[in-house]
Every structure is written in C-alpha cells, then in structure tokens.
Amino acid sequence: MKPLSPLLILAAALALTGCNTIQGIGHDITRTGEVMEDILSEADIPAGEDGAVAAG
C-alpha cells in the first residue's frame, strides 16, 4: 500500500486546487453578469416581459 499513498495525496491536492479554480470561475461569471447589467442599464435598453433584453 505504500506506493498508493503518494498518489492519494496528489489526487487530494489536485481536487482541492480544482475547487478553488471552479469557485474563481463562478466569481468571474458573476462579475461579468454584473458588468453587463450595468452597461445595459446605462444604455437604457428596454427589457422584455420576462426580464430578458429585447432583441434589436
């Protein structure tokens, strides 16, 4: 079982790193949505009944 231990430690480290990466992507997507919302509100583009932006 000794050869398996380093592999398990490496897999756990990669999994934890992946969680941080996915969380970072979530923050980036959220921020992008906020910026787009600001741009659209400044441009005074009307939204449809469901809140979606009307096609031009």
Secondary structure, DSSP 8 states (H G I E B T S, - for coil): -TTHHHHHHHHHHHHHHHHHHHHHHHHHHHHHHHHHHHHHHHHT--B-TTS-B---
